């Protein structure tokens, strides 16, 4: 009897945590409608150059992948990029004290979106700060999943994965 009660309690808890989205007229959205709305939101963010990617994993070149427990992100605001990303790897040249690495705000020198395979958009972003020159290559899928490759002149390449807000 206790097992049945625990099972019912667990089922009720899971059911109450489910996410339900509604249309403007108050009706529930189907799974296809939610996917279409998400894809539209992603497409608008890319076109308007206004989006944030929350990063949850990093892939250094010479180390195993790591799950990130802190909140790291990459934000695009018009022609500005706000990079708040960790860096692990080999640095060929850094200023005394370690420098900024991938924690900076800068003006993009270029922003080139291209349609990739099926539901993927690839964006190449160039940015330069007082320490280094960077190329960010973003692969953003219509469901919001994203991968980021960062190439630097003075540091080894590093990759990240996360989700677009």
N, C-alpha and C positions, 0 to 999 in steps of 0.2 A: 504494500500500500504506500509506504514511504517513497519507494522508487517511482511509482506512478505520479505521485504528487510533485516530486522533484522534476520529473520529465515534463509535466504540465507547466510548472513554474518556469522552467528553462524555455519552453516553447513560447510562452506568453511574453517573456523578456525579449526573446529574439524578434517576435512579431512586432513588439512596440518600438523596437529600434530601427525598423525598416524605413527607408527613405521613400517618400511619396512626393512627387511633384504634381502641380496642378496647372492647368491652362488658365488663361485670363478669365474664362467664363466659369471657373470653379470645378470643371470636370478633371478627373484623373488623367494623367498622361500615360500613354503606352510606352513600352521599352523603346520602340522605334522612334517615337516622338521625342523621348528624352535624349536619345543618341543624336537625333537631328538638331535638337536645340543646343546640345553640347558642341557639336561640330560647327554650328553657326556662331556660337560664342567664341570658339577658338579662331575661326576664320576672321571675324571682326577684330579680335585682338591683334592678329598678325597684320591685317591691312591698316589698322589705325596706329600701329606701333605702340600699343599700350597693353602690356601684359606682365605678369610675374610668374616665374617658375620656381616652385619650392623644391629644393633638392633633398633627396633622402639617401642616396648612395653615391660613393665616389670610387673611381677606378684608376689608381696611380699606375704608372708604367712598370715600376719595379717592385711593387708590393701587392698583396692580395686586396680584393675589393673590401670596402668598409661601409657599414651602415652608419649613417650620421644621426646622432641623437639630438643635436641642436638644430635650430632653424636656420638653414642657409638658403639663399635665394639669388636669382638673377632677375633683374627688373629692367624692362625697356619702357622709357617714357619719352615718346617723340624721338628726338635725336640724341637722347642721353641714355647711357647704360649704367646701372648701379649693380656692381658685382660684389656680392658678399659670399665668397666661396672659400673653402679651406684648400690648402695646397700641401701635398706630400710628394716629394720627388727630388730629383737632382736639379740643382740650380747652377748654371754655368757662370753667372755673374749676378751678384746682389749687392745693394748698398750696405754700408755698415749698419748693423742692427737687424738685418733681415729684410727690410723694406716692406712694402705694402702687399706683395704677392698678388692675390686675386681679390683684394678688398679695396675697391676704389670706385669713384664715380667719374665718368669721362664722357666726352662727346664722341659719337661714332663717326668714323671717317667714311664708312659705307655700310649699307644695310641692303642686302640682296636676297629677297625671297624667291625660291623656285619651287615649282610643283614637282614632288618626287613621285615615288611609286604610290599608286592608289590614293590612300587617304593621308599621305605624308607631305609635309611642307618642309623644305630645307632652307634655312636662313643662314647666310654668312655675314658676320658682323666684324668690322675692323675697328680697333680702338687703340689709341696710343696715350700713355701717360708719361710722367717725368721719369719713370723707371724702365719701361719696356713697351714693346709693341705686341698686341695680342690679336688673334683671329679666333672668334667664337663661331663654331659651326653647330647650329641647332637643328635637330630633327624633331618636328612637332607633329604628332598624329592627331586625327580628328577627335579622338576620345580624351585628349589633353596630355597623354603620356609623352614625355620628352627625354631626349638624350642630348647632352652638351659635350662637345669636344673643344678643348681649349689648347691652342697652339701659341707658343711664346718664343720670342727670339732668345731670351736668356734663361729659360727653364724648360724642363722636359714636358711633353704633352701629358695632359690629364683629362679624364672623362668623368661625367656625372650623369645621373639619371634622376628624374623627378616628375612632377606633374604641374601643368599649367593651372593657375587659379581660374 
